[in-house]
Amino acid sequence: MATAKTQAASNPTVKAYQDKISAEVQESKARLQQVEAKAKEKKAQADIATIKTLKTAQEYIGRKVADLKTTHAANMSRAKADIDADVATFKASVDRLTASVRGQSSKK
């Protein structure tokens, strides 16, 4: 007999996790928008290309978070671990880019 728990992991715990990840990504997205404005102002093409890549990564994370609603409970811990790793990489990349743009600003 299949129970709701074994069919799909759609519960308050998943919703809380989705909200947590969405908040983390939104925070980084806001910083990315600030960096993008500075990069466009300076016409820094390499930074603008990196920003486009990071926006794609952000969208990918968003899709993975949305897919949690249909993830089987048995696969939930692995899906969360993958998302956590992607978010950590995304945030680190935004941090590096922010530091790089700030470094370029202080040199001028």
Secondary structure, DSSP 4 states (H G I P E B T S, - for coil): ---HHHH---SHHHHHHHHHHHHHHHHHHHHHHHHHHHHHHHT-HHHHHHHHHHHHHHHHHHHHHHHGGG--GGGHHHHHHHHHHHHHHHHHHHHHHHHHHHHHHHH-
